[in-house]
Amino acid sequence: MPDARLLRLAGRVGRIAPFHVMEQAKRAAQLESQGRSLIHMSIGEPDFTAPPAVIEAAAHAMREGRLQYTNAVGLDQLRAAISAHYQSTFGLQVAPERIVVTAGASAALLLACALLVERDDEVLMPDPSYPCNRHFVAAFEGVPKMIPCGPAERFQLSAAMTERHWSPATRGVLLASPSNPTGTTILRAELEAIAATVRARGGFLIVDEIYQGLTYDQPPQTALALGEDVIVINSFSKYFNMTGWRLGWLVLPPALLAPVEKLAQNLFICASSIAQHAALACFSAQSEAIYQERRAEFLRRRDYIVPAMRALGFGVPVVPDGAFYVYLDASAFSDDMDGLCREILEQAGVVLVPGRDFGTHGANRYLRLSYATSLENLQEGVLRLRRWLNARAG
């Protein structure tokens, strides 16, 4: 057998940057194995787990032996339940046939990119944005065209910017609302204008809504209200607290269902049958009451951590109105965010994420903080940061 170290790797591997939040997590794990106490404000994973009804639904499915493959596009009952969720939450009729259940939102985005992106196609997206989104585009030999977006734009792409950066090579736009890493949403009027701009150019619009439901200053919205040509990705990970279950969904224009089903059959077979049966219980009144309580808890955490970080000297140029992230301007302390994160980790025992995970614009001044941890942990983290800053000041 040839030495694996000598095998030629596909060029796409080199075009995908390391996920620095995971590198931080590895170093944190090393420190914890040595007995260090750390406060994790890095990983975007709710500290809540699936509600009891969801756990019991999974156990029931296993006891009943409902472990076989499902249809590649998902259980009919789950697609119908998601459709009913859009009706009850948004007053919007979304036919179950337009919904494809996927192995997490990542699989949904992979299927969308496999369907729509060809070699050298440009896809516009904001900088900063979730790194895996651009890597999916690159994996299908497209070109993620990152558009610098700052506090003036709420770190989100606008219709005017979309029009200005659209080129003959542009195929579509990929957005997220609420966004990771900034926790900001796209205002409804702006999203409508972006959709009209993309539509006029014959492009596609994909909106990542995996933090839908976790909005705090306005009712939740969905881009599906803008028309059947908009493609939406969602997930059971964040609002529904099912991260490790790897379950999401994709809503498509009717004409795209057959080709996506063919791709799903070949690439995934189906999403986890156990997770699908469990997810049916997400939409019960009992579970929804729990989710609303947890949403209120996230709001309580946001309303603590934003003023607390400002009091320490970190900038928060845009108050996040969704998800569970704060994009911190730490330029008052350093122009090297990687080094600053390492210093905070080693000296303060607090885990944060450098901005370069999310793009190049402002990467030398921003950190991402996740408040997907208890209020007590956030308070302890702020205390440690205050001590570290006092020691740093001498």
N, C-alpha and C positions, 0 to 999 in steps of 0.2 A: 504494500500500500504506500502511496506517496505521502510524504510528510505534510500534514495539514497546514503547517506554517508556510509552505511554499505554494499553496493553492492560490490561484488568482481570484480575487474578490470582484464582484460586480461593481462597476463604477458608482452606482447609486449609494453604496454604503459610505463612501467617502464624502458624499454630498449631504449626509445627515449628521448634524452636530450632536455631541453628547448632551444628555438631558441633565443639566447641572443640579437641578433639585434632587435628582437621584444620587448624584455624587456627594452632595451635602448629607443626604440621608445615610449613605454608607459610612462617611466619616463620623456622623453622629452615633451610628450603631457601634463603631469601634470604641468611641469614648464611653458609651454606656456599658459596654462589655468590661471596661476597666473600672466600673463603679461610679462614673460621673452621673450626676443628676442633670437632665436637660429638659428645657421647655421647648416643645415642638410647635413652631408657628410657620411651618414650611409646606408640608404636604396638603394638598387640597382634598382632604378626605374627611367627611363629617365624623365627629366622635360618637354619633348616634348609630345604632344598628337598625336593621329591619324591625318593624313593629311585630308584636306577638302574632297577629293574625297572618302575617306573611310567613313567619317561621312555621306556624302550624300548617299552613297551606302546602309548604314544601314537604313537611314531614308526612302529611296525608298523601301527597302525590307519590312519595316513595313507598309508603305502606301499601298503596293501591297498585304499585307497579307501573305507574305512568312515566316510564323512563325511556320510551322509544323515541326515534326521530319524529320530529314534527314536520309539517310542511315547511319548505325553505323560507317562506315569507312569514311564518309564525302561526301559532294557534289562532283559529278563527275567533274563539272566545276572547282572546287577549286583544286582537285587533279591534273587535267590537267594543271592548271595554275602553280602549284608548280613544276610539271614536266618540263614545259617550262622554269621556272626560273633556274632550274639546267642546262638546255641546254644553255640558253643565258649567264649565269654567269660563268659556268665552262666548257662549251662544252661537257657536260656529259648527256648521254641519260639514264634517270631513268623512267621506265615505270610507268604511273599513277597508275596502279594496285598495285604497291609496296608501295604506299603512303597511310597512315591511318591518317585522320584528327582527332585530339584529343582535349579534354577540357584542353588545356594548355600543356606545356612540362611535367608538373608533372603527368598528366594522361598518357602521352606517356611512361614515365619511370615506372609508376605503371603497365601498361599493359606488358611492357617488362619483369619486374621482376616477375609478375604473371605467365608469360609464361615460364620463364627459370630458376627461382631460387626455389630450394627445401630446406627442413630443413637441416641445417648444411653445405650447399654449401658455399664455400668461394668465395667472389668476390673481386678481387684486385682493389684498387683505391689509388690515392696519398693522402698523408696527408701533406699539407692541401687540402681540397676540400669542395665543397658546402655541408652543413650538411644534407639536405633533401635526397641527393642521397644515403648516407649510411643508412638513416632511412627507405627508401623504401626497400632496401635489407633486413634489419632486420625485417620489417613488414611481410615479407614472410618467416621468420624464417631462412634466410640465415645469413652468417657471413661476414660483411664488414671487410676485412683485409686491414687495413690502413698502407701504406708503407711510412715511413718518406722520404720526398723529400725537399731538401733545395735549396739555391741559385745556387749551382753547377749544379743542375739538372733543373734549371729554375722552381722549385717547381712542376715539372711534372714527371710522371713515365717514365722510359726508358725500352727498350727491355731487357737490361741486368738485370735490377731490376725485371722485370716481370719473367724472367727465373729463377732468384735466389729465388724468393719467391713463385713460383708455387709449390703446394703440391698435394698429391693425392685427397685432398678435394676441390681443386680449380676448379671452374666451368667456370669462365670467368673474364673479366676485364671491368671496367667502368671508362671512362676518360671524360675530358671536355677540349675543345680547341676552343676558348679562355676560360680561367678558371676563376671561381669565387672561391676564393677571390683575386687571384694574377694578373689577367689580362694577363697571359702569354699563348702563344700558344705552341703546340707541333710541332717541325720542321718536315717537310714532310718525310725526310729520317728516322727519329726516329719512326714516326707513321707507316711507312711501315714495319719497323723491328718489332715493337710491334705486328702488325697484323700477320706477318709471324710466330712469336713466339706462339701466341695464336692459330693460325690455325694448327700448327704442333701438338698441344696438344688436338685438338678437342674441344676447348672451344669457348665461345662467346666473341665478342668485341662490346661493346656499346660505342658510342662517342656522348657526349652531345655537340651540336653545336649551342646552343641558342644565342650565341653572334656572330655567323657567320655574316659577313658583317661589323662588327665593329673591323676591324684590320687595322693597321696603317703603319707598316713598311714593309709589303709584301702583295701581293694580297691574297684575301680570298681563302681558300681551303676547301675541303670537304673530309671526310674519305670514302665517297661512291666511290671515284676514286680507292680505294684499292681493290674493288671486291664486288660482290653481297652478300657475307656472312657477311659483316659488317653492323651493325645496327646503325642507326643515329637518334637522337632526335633533333628537332628544335622547334622554337616558333615564334609567331607573337608579343611577348611582347617587346623584346629589340630593335633590328634593326628596326622593323616595328612599334614600339611605341604604342602597344595595350595591355598594361599590364592587365588592368581590364577586358578585353574582354574574357580572358581565352580561348585562342586558340593556338594550336600547331600542330605538326605532327610527325609522326614516319615513317621511311623508313626501310623496312624489306626485307630479302630474300624471293623470291616468295613462298617457301614452308611454310612460317610461317604466311602468310596472313589469311588463313581460321581459324586457331586456335585463332589468335588475334581478328578477327572479331567476333568470338563467345564470347570471353571475353568482348569485347567492348559492344556487344549487352546486355549482362547481367549486366555489371558494370556501364555503362554510358548511354545506349540507343543511344546517339549521342552527339556531341559537339553542342554548341549554334548555332541555324540556323541563327539568325541575325548576329552573329559574322562571320559566314562562308560567307554569302552573302557580308558583308562589306569587308572581306579580299580579295575578288576578285579584288577590286580596288587598293590593295597594289602594284600590278604588272603593273599598268599603267605607261606610260612615265612620266606623271605629278607627280605621287607619288614618283617614283624612283628618280627624280631630287631632290625632297625634302629630301629624305633619304640620298642622297649623300652630300647635304649641311649640314645636321645634323651630319653626320659622320665627316666631316671636322671640325665642331664645337667641337666635342668630342676630336679630335686630338689637336685642339688649347688649350683646357682645360688641356689635359694631359701634353702638352709641357710647360704650365705654372706651374702646381701644383707640378710636380716632382722636378724641381730645387728649387722651393719655399720651399718645405718641407725639402729638403737637407740643404738649407741655415739655417733653424731653428734647425738643428741638428738631424733630423730623418734620419735613413738610408733607402735607396731604393736600395737594393742589386741587383734587377733585374728590369730594366725599363719595364713596361708593354707594350706589343705590341698589345693588344686587349681589348675588353670590356670597362669598365669605372671604374676600380679599381686600387689602388696602395696598395701594401702590405708593410707597413711601419715597419722598425725595430726601436722600441722605447725603446730598452734596455738601452740606455744612460740615460733615465729618471726614469725607474722603472723596477722591475722584477715582478710586479703585474699589468697585463694589465687590468683586471677588475677594479681595484682601480684607475688606471690611466685614464681609460675612464670616470669613475664617476667624478673624479677630473676635467677633461677637460670639461665635461658637466656642472658641477655645477659652476665652476669658470671662464671658458672661454666662455661658451655658444656655444660650438661646439660639434656636435654629431658624434662620431666615434664608431667602433665596435671592441671588443676584439678578439684576435686570437683564443680563445678556442671555438668559434662557429664552427671553420673549422677543428678541430682535436686537437691532443695533441702535435704534433711535433712543437716546437717553439712557443707554445701558450703563454709562459711566456715572449715573446719578441716582438711579432708582433701585429699590429693593421691593420684593413682594412679601407681605405678611399675610398669613392665613389665620383667620380667627375661628377656624373649625375645631376648636378645642374649648375646654370649659372656661368659664369666667374666672374661676380660681387660678387656672393655669395662666391666663392672660394677665391677671393681676401680679402673679409671681414673676412672669416674664418682664413686665414693666419695672418691677422692683429691681430685678437683676440688671436690667439695662441702665437704670438710674445709678446703681452702684458702679457699674462699669464706666459710665460717663464721668462720674465724679473722680474715680481713680485715674482715668485717662487725662482729665484736666489737671491732675497733680495736686 
